Amino acid sequence: MSTPDFIRYLLKAHTDASKCPPPDRVVDFFDRMLGLLFPEFAARRFKSEDELTGQLNRLTAELRTILDLNVECLRSREPGIEQRMMRGLEPMRRQLLLDIDAICAGDPAANSTSEVIRSYPGFYAIAAHRFAHSLMKMGIMLIPRILSENAHRRTGIDIHPGATIGSHFCIDHGTGIVIGETTRIGSHVKIYQGVTLGALSVRKEDAKTKRHPTIGDRVVLYAGATILGGETVVGEDSIIGGNVWLTRSVPAGSRIYYQAKMSGSDGDTDTIIIK
């Protein structure tokens, strides 16, 4: 049996806890919203404009409720923020269609856009990030992290909602990808499994600084590549090979590969750059 003091301690914890809605409610809202945008993902198909309008109105009201419960974590108290968010669904869908096109073009195993929407972890992780990033830009905190961590659990892809990602983003396989908060990724970038875009420093006092790398347009990052540091820039049209460890900038058009030394028996390794 629990002691009375422990019960009182738990009661105080429950009383003092933030009123943010439970994660399951936030995730359910996002999944229903994604199903509205993409029928391939939906639990049900809508058969009329009235049905679609009704669902959009219900989702708008649900977002307002979630925001009201999350008032302690809002940096912006701007009225009508849920209306502005929902008005952004049309351009967000267009953006996600470009991501789907990039995945289809970049993965020979992808047979159709429907297959990507229904089954690809990369698509779900990117969609969650696009929505979470939009919420964060509007001054909404915590809820974006709930969405990104749910996508992390479901896909193995960890994208901080603060990361900035351009159009035509392709994630192939995806398991083990980590993209940090201040990462900036250009357009037409392709990332394979196990890539880390991380920070050199993990000191708390560096929280407000740019700690994560910048990736230029049309860059390919192969499996296991680790790129660290806020001042590290990978120039456009570069290819970063598998298992490369990179902590300095490289110019546009670079080709960087990991190569094990063949001479001697000390097990030393080199990273070579081919331009």
C-alpha positions as CSV (number, residue, x, y, z in Angstrom):
1,M,0.0,0.0,0.0
2,S,1.2,3.5,-0.8
3,T,1.8,5.9,2.2
4,P,-0.5,8.9,2.7
5,D,2.5,11.2,2.1
6,F,3.1,9.6,-1.3
7,I,-0.5,9.9,-2.3
8,R,-0.4,13.6,-1.3
9,Y,2.8,14.0,-3.4
10,L,1.1,12.4,-6.4
11,L,-2.0,14.6,-5.9
12,K,0.2,17.7,-5.9
13,A,2.0,16.5,-9.1
14,H,-1.4,16.0,-10.8
15,T,-2.7,19.4,-9.6
16,D,0.4,21.3,-10.7
17,A,0.9,19.5,-14.1
18,S,0.6,21.5,-17.3
19,K,-2.9,21.3,-18.9
20,C,-1.5,20.3,-22.3
21,P,-3.7,17.6,-23.8
22,P,-2.4,14.0,-23.7
23,P,-0.1,13.1,-26.6
24,D,-2.6,10.6,-28.0
25,R,-5.1,13.3,-28.6
26,V,-2.6,15.5,-30.5
27,V,-1.5,12.5,-32.6
28,D,-5.1,11.5,-33.4
29,F,-5.7,15.0,-34.6
30,F,-2.7,15.0,-36.9
31,D,-3.5,11.6,-38.3
32,R,-7.1,12.7,-39.1
33,M,-5.7,15.9,-40.7
34,L,-3.3,13.9,-42.8
35,G,-6.2,11.6,-43.8
36,L,-8.1,14.7,-44.9
37,L,-5.3,15.8,-47.1
38,F,-4.5,12.4,-48.5
39,P,-7.3,9.9,-48.9
40,E,-4.8,7.0,-49.2
41,F,-4.0,7.6,-45.5
42,A,-7.6,8.2,-44.4
43,A,-9.7,5.8,-42.2
44,R,-12.7,6.8,-44.3
45,R,-13.4,8.3,-47.7
46,F,-15.4,11.5,-48.1
47,K,-18.1,11.5,-50.7
48,S,-19.3,15.1,-50.9
49,E,-18.1,18.7,-50.4
50,D,-20.3,18.9,-47.4
51,E,-18.6,16.0,-45.7
52,L,-15.2,17.4,-46.4
53,T,-16.2,20.8,-45.1
54,G,-17.7,19.3,-42.0
55,Q,-14.5,17.4,-41.3
56,L,-12.4,20.5,-41.9
57,N,-14.6,22.4,-39.4
58,R,-14.3,19.6,-36.8
59,L,-10.5,19.5,-37.2
60,T,-10.3,23.3,-36.8
61,A,-12.4,23.2,-33.7
62,E,-10.2,20.3,-32.3
63,L,-7.1,22.3,-33.0
64,R,-8.6,25.3,-31.1
65,T,-9.4,23.0,-28.1
66,I,-5.8,21.6,-28.2
67,L,-4.4,25.1,-28.2
68,D,-6.7,26.2,-25.4
69,L,-5.5,23.3,-23.3
70,N,-1.9,24.2,-24.2
71,V,-2.1,27.9,-23.4
72,E,0.9,27.6,-21.0
73,C,3.1,26.7,-23.9
74,L,2.0,29.4,-26.4
75,R,4.5,32.1,-27.2
76,S,1.9,33.8,-29.3
77,R,-1.6,34.6,-28.1
78,E,-2.7,35.8,-31.6
79,P,-6.5,35.2,-32.0
80,G,-7.6,32.9,-34.8
81,I,-4.3,31.0,-35.0
82,E,-6.1,27.8,-35.7
83,Q,-7.8,29.4,-38.7
84,R,-4.5,30.5,-40.1
85,M,-3.0,27.1,-39.6
86,M,-5.8,25.4,-41.4
87,R,-5.7,27.9,-44.2
88,G,-2.1,26.7,-44.7
89,L,-3.2,23.2,-45.5
90,E,-3.5,23.8,-49.2
91,P,0.1,25.0,-49.7
92,M,1.3,22.3,-47.3
93,R,-0.4,19.6,-49.4
94,R,1.3,21.0,-52.5
95,Q,4.6,20.9,-50.7
96,L,4.1,17.3,-49.5
97,L,3.2,16.3,-53.1
98,L,6.7,17.6,-54.1
99,D,8.2,15.5,-51.4
100,I,6.3,12.4,-52.6
101,D,7.5,13.1,-56.1
102,A,11.1,13.2,-54.9
103,I,10.7,9.9,-53.0
104,C,9.2,8.2,-56.0
105,A,12.0,9.6,-58.3
106,G,14.7,8.7,-55.8
107,D,13.7,5.2,-54.8
108,P,13.6,2.6,-57.6
109,A,11.5,0.4,-55.3
110,A,8.7,2.9,-55.1
111,N,5.9,1.7,-57.5
112,S,3.4,4.6,-57.0
113,T,2.6,7.7,-55.0
114,S,-0.1,5.7,-53.3
115,E,2.5,3.2,-52.0
116,V,4.6,6.1,-50.7
117,I,1.7,7.7,-48.8
118,R,0.4,4.5,-47.4
119,S,3.6,2.8,-46.3
120,Y,6.8,4.8,-46.5
121,P,8.1,6.0,-43.1
122,G,9.9,8.8,-44.8
123,F,6.6,10.3,-46.0
124,Y,5.0,10.2,-42.6
125,A,8.1,11.7,-40.9
126,I,8.3,14.5,-43.4
127,A,4.5,15.2,-43.2
128,A,4.7,15.4,-39.4
129,H,7.7,17.7,-39.6
130,R,6.0,20.1,-42.1
131,F,3.0,20.4,-39.8
132,A,5.0,20.6,-36.6
133,H,7.4,23.2,-38.1
134,S,4.4,25.4,-39.1
135,L,3.0,25.3,-35.6
136,M,6.4,26.2,-34.1
137,K,6.8,29.2,-36.4
138,M,3.4,30.4,-35.1
139,G,4.7,30.4,-31.6
140,I,3.1,27.1,-30.5
141,M,5.4,25.0,-28.3
142,L,5.3,21.5,-27.0
143,I,2.7,20.2,-29.4
144,P,5.2,20.2,-32.3
145,R,7.5,18.1,-30.1
146,I,4.7,15.7,-29.4
147,L,4.2,15.3,-33.2
148,S,7.9,14.9,-34.0
149,E,8.5,12.4,-31.2
150,N,5.4,10.4,-32.3
151,A,6.9,10.2,-35.8
152,H,10.2,9.3,-34.3
153,R,8.6,6.3,-32.4
154,R,6.7,5.2,-35.5
155,T,9.4,5.6,-38.1
156,G,12.8,5.7,-36.4
157,I,13.3,9.1,-38.0
158,D,14.0,11.9,-35.5
159,I,13.5,15.4,-37.0
160,H,13.3,18.3,-34.6
161,P,10.4,20.6,-35.5
162,G,12.7,23.6,-35.5
163,A,14.8,22.3,-38.5
164,T,14.2,24.1,-41.8
165,I,13.8,21.8,-44.8
166,G,13.4,22.9,-48.4
167,S,11.2,21.3,-51.1
168,H,11.5,17.9,-52.8
169,F,12.9,16.3,-49.7
170,C,13.6,12.6,-50.1
171,I,14.2,10.2,-47.2
172,D,15.2,6.7,-48.3
173,H,14.7,3.9,-45.7
174,G,15.2,6.4,-42.9
175,T,15.8,4.3,-39.8
176,G,18.1,6.1,-37.5
177,I,18.1,9.5,-39.1
178,V,18.6,12.4,-36.7
179,I,18.1,16.0,-37.8
180,G,18.8,18.6,-35.1
181,E,16.9,21.8,-34.2
182,T,18.9,24.4,-36.1
183,T,19.7,22.3,-39.2
184,R,19.0,24.0,-42.5
185,I,18.4,21.7,-45.5
186,G,18.0,23.0,-49.0
187,S,15.8,21.7,-51.8
188,H,16.2,18.4,-53.7
189,V,18.2,16.8,-50.9
190,K,18.2,13.0,-50.4
191,I,19.1,11.4,-47.1
192,Y,19.6,7.7,-46.4
193,Q,19.3,5.7,-43.2
194,G,21.6,6.4,-40.2
195,V,22.5,10.0,-41.1
196,T,23.1,12.4,-38.3
197,L,22.9,16.2,-38.7
198,G,24.0,17.1,-35.2
199,A,25.8,19.5,-32.9
200,L,29.5,19.6,-31.9
201,S,28.5,21.1,-28.5
202,V,25.8,19.9,-26.2
203,R,26.2,22.6,-23.6
204,K,22.9,24.1,-22.4
205,E,24.2,27.6,-22.7
206,D,24.5,27.0,-26.5
207,A,20.8,26.3,-26.8
208,K,20.1,29.6,-28.6
209,T,22.9,29.3,-31.1
210,K,23.1,27.6,-34.5
211,R,24.5,24.3,-33.5
212,H,23.6,22.1,-36.5
213,P,24.9,22.0,-40.1
214,T,23.6,23.6,-43.3
215,I,23.0,21.3,-46.2
216,G,22.9,22.9,-49.7
217,D,20.6,22.1,-52.6
218,R,20.8,18.8,-54.4
219,V,23.0,17.2,-51.8
220,V,23.0,13.4,-51.3
221,L,23.9,12.0,-47.8
222,Y,24.6,8.3,-47.8
223,A,23.9,5.8,-45.0
224,G,25.7,6.4,-41.7
225,A,27.1,9.9,-42.6
226,T,27.6,12.2,-39.6
227,I,27.8,15.9,-40.1
228,L,28.3,18.1,-37.1
229,G,28.5,21.8,-36.1
230,G,26.6,25.0,-36.7
231,E,29.3,26.4,-38.9
232,T,29.6,23.3,-41.1
233,V,28.1,23.9,-44.6
234,V,27.9,21.2,-47.2
235,G,27.9,23.0,-50.6
236,E,25.3,22.4,-53.2
237,D,25.5,19.4,-55.5
238,S,27.8,17.5,-53.1
239,I,27.8,13.8,-52.3
240,I,28.7,12.7,-48.8
241,G,29.5,9.0,-48.8
242,G,28.5,6.4,-46.2
243,N,30.1,6.5,-42.7
244,V,31.8,9.8,-43.3
245,W,32.4,11.9,-40.2
246,L,32.4,15.6,-41.2
247,T,33.0,18.6,-38.9
248,R,34.1,21.2,-41.4
249,S,32.6,22.9,-44.5
250,V,33.0,21.5,-48.0
251,P,32.6,23.5,-51.2
252,A,29.9,23.0,-53.8
253,G,30.3,19.8,-55.9
254,S,32.4,18.0,-53.3
255,R,32.6,14.2,-53.3
256,I,33.5,12.9,-49.9
257,Y,34.0,9.2,-49.1
258,Y,35.2,7.1,-46.2
259,Q,38.2,4.9,-47.0
260,A,40.0,2.5,-44.7
261,K,43.8,2.5,-44.9
262,M,45.1,-0.7,-46.5
263,S,48.7,-0.5,-45.4
264,G,49.9,-1.5,-42.0
265,S,47.9,-3.3,-39.2
266,D,47.1,-0.4,-36.9
267,G,43.5,-0.1,-38.2
268,D,43.8,3.7,-38.9
269,T,41.2,5.1,-41.2
270,D,41.0,8.1,-43.6
271,T,38.3,10.3,-45.1
272,I,39.3,11.4,-48.6
273,I,37.8,14.2,-50.6
274,I,37.4,13.9,-54.4
275,K,36.4,17.1,-56.3
